[in-house]
Amino acid sequence: MSIDLSKGQRIDLTKTNPGLTKIIVGLGWDINRYQGGGEFDLDASAFLLHEDGKAKSAADFVFYNNLQAYDGAVLHTGDNRTGEGDGDDEQIIIDFAKIPATINRIGITVTIHEASQRSQNFGQVSHAFVRVVNEVTKQEIMRYDLGEEFSIETAVVFCEFYRYGSDWKFQAIGSGFAGGLAALVRNYGLE
């Protein structure tokens, strides 16, 4: 049975799901109809963060141009440039057993590609969600539906996974940024 989460809510992921070591993080969205003339291309990314809450190098950043980190510990399944259709628009697979001990947190984000050039923002996006699926059983464990409170933001931190002792927990974040991918990269310590 899947759990629906609200902004800020935390949940024990591996403790409440014994034996869970590999998950699929599915991200999805719909585009509101508007007269902008341009296609929307939303991109999911993962930032692998060290104890200080920062990524140390490009190797800690998984996105459409760097599809994996740490020998497949985090794997992006590829860029969906249209977001059309039902279900997940992009997926990131996380194998907790392969995450190095130096990584304490994994931030999952979505940005709008070329948002400023196309005059696009998350106010034009609806029904955005992140869901966590057990990779082995394909059962949805939890889902966080992002509210539609964003008007000028071009990047959103959907959620974070964080290490607590030997367990991994999930936190629904829902924090928006203006400045797209560049703002997120700076926020997480990269250039």
N, C-alpha and C positions, 0 to 999 in steps of 0.2 A: 504494500500500500504506500503510495506516494504522500509526502508531507508538503503542504503549501506553506511557504514562508513569507514573512513580511520584512520590510526594510529594517536592517539592524539585527535581525534575529540570527542566533547562532545555534548550531546543532552539532552534536558529536557524530561524526560520520563513520569512522571505523569502529568505534566502541559500540555503537548501537547496531552495527552491521558486521558481526564477527566474520573474519575471513575475507573481508572486502579489501582487495589490494589494487584493483584496476578499475577505473571509472571512465565513462564517456561524459564530457561536459558538452551538452547540446545547447546552442544558442540560436534563437530565432526572432523574427521581427516581420512586421508588415509595413508597407509604405503608405501613408495617407495620400490620397489623390489631391494633387495641387497643380497649378499651372507654372511649373518651373522649367519644363522642357528637358531636364537632364535626368539620366538614370541615377539611381542610388546604388552605391557599392559600399556595404558595411563590412567591416573586417574585424574578426575576433583575434585576440592576441593573449598570450600568457607571459607574465613577468615572474621570473623565479628570483625570490628575494632572500637575502642573507639575514643574519641576526640584526643588523642595523636597519632593516627594512628597505634596503636598496639592492638593485641588480649591480653586479660588479663588471660585467662586460656584455658584449653583444650575444655571447653564448647563453646568457640568462634571459633572452628575449625570443619567444617563439611567435612567429607571425607568418604571413603569406610568402615572405622571402627567406625565411629560416624556419623550416617546417618541423624541426625537432631539436631537442636539447638532451644532453647527458645520455647518449646512446639509447634514445627512445623513451626516456623517463616521461617526457612530455612530447606529444606528437600532434601536430595540426594536420587535419585530413585534407586541407586544400581550400582555396579561395572560391567562394560562391559570389559571383559578381552581380547577380540580380536579386537574390533573395526570394525568387518566385517559388511557389508551391507550399505545401503544408509541411509541418514538422520542423526539424532542425535545419537552419540555413548553413551553419558551420559547426564543426565539432573539434574538440580538443580532447585527446585521450591522455590520461594521467595514470602512470604506474607508480603507486606510492612506494613499492618495494625497491624501485630503482632511483628514487629521489635521493641525492647525496645528503649526508647529515648536515652539511653546511647550508642547505636550503631550508628555511623555516616557514616560508609563506609563498603562496602562488596567487598572484592577482590575475583575474580573468576580466578582460576589457573588450569593448567594442567601439570602433571609431568609424566615422564616415569618410571614405576616401575622397580627397579633393573637395571637402565640404565648403571651404571658403570660396574657391573658384566657382563652384556651382550654386552658391547661396543656399546651402542645405544645413539643417540642424536636426537634433532629436525631437524637436517639436513637430516635425513632419513624419515621425516614426511612431507606430502604434503596435500594441500587442507584443512588445519585446519581452523575452523571457530567457532564463537560463535554467537548465534542468540537469540533474545528476542521475546517471544511469549506471547500474552495475554492469560492467563490460562482459562478464561471464553469463549472467542470466538474462540480460537485456531488460531487466525490471527497472522502472523509474523509481528512484529513492526519494527525491525531493524536487521541488520546482519553486522558482522565485519569479513571479510576474512583475516586471518593472512598471512602476506607475508612469503616467504620461505628464509628469510635472516639468519636463525639460522643454525649454523654449529656445535658448540660444546655444546650448551645449552641442559640441561636435564629437565628444568622446565621453564614454561612461565606464566606470569601474562597476561591473555587474556584481562580482563576488570575490571572496578570497578564501582559499584553503590555508589553514595554518596548523603547524605541528604543536601538539601539547603532550609532552613526554613521548611515548611511543605511538600515540594516537594522532589522527588528523581530524580537524574540525572544519566546519563550513560556516561562513558568515555572509549574509546577504547585505551588500553594500549600497548599490544604487546611487553612486556619487558622480555628478556630471562635471565636465571640464569644457571650457572654451579653449580653442587652440588645437584641437584634433590630436593626432598621434604624437606630434612634437611635445605637446603639453604633458601627455602621459609619460613619454620617455624621460623628460626632465623630472617629473614627479618621482619616478622610480629610480633616479640616479644615473641615467645614461645621457649621452650627448646626442 
